[in-house]
Amino acid sequence: MDLPRDREKPSIDRSLRRFLESKRVRFVSVNQGTAEQYALVYRMLRSKGRPIPTNDMWVAASALQHGLAVFTYDSHFEVLDGLISGNQLSIFEL
C-alpha cells in the first residue's frame, strides 16, 4: 500500500531538482571565512540576547560572507545587522 508521501515523492524530487538547477540558486562552500563570519554572527546574537538555531547561524554566516540575501519565513534573521532577509520578492533587488 502506497502512503500519500510515497506517491508524492517523485513530484517533490522533480521540484527540488528543478529548483536546484535554477539560475537563481547559488551553491557556496563553507570554509575558514565562513567559520570566522559564524563567530561574528554568534557574538552579535549573544550581545543582543537573541539566539537563533545553529543551522540558521551557518546560513546567515554564509550569506553575509558572500553578500547574499536570505529568502525565509523565519523572522529571527531580521536581528542580524547587515543581512537582507524576508519572504517577499519585493524586498530583494532582482
Summary of the structure (lengths in Angstrom):
residues: 94
radius of gyration: 16.3
end to end distance: 45.2
largest distance: 52.9
contacts: 195
relative contact order: 0.12
helix: 59%
strand: 4%
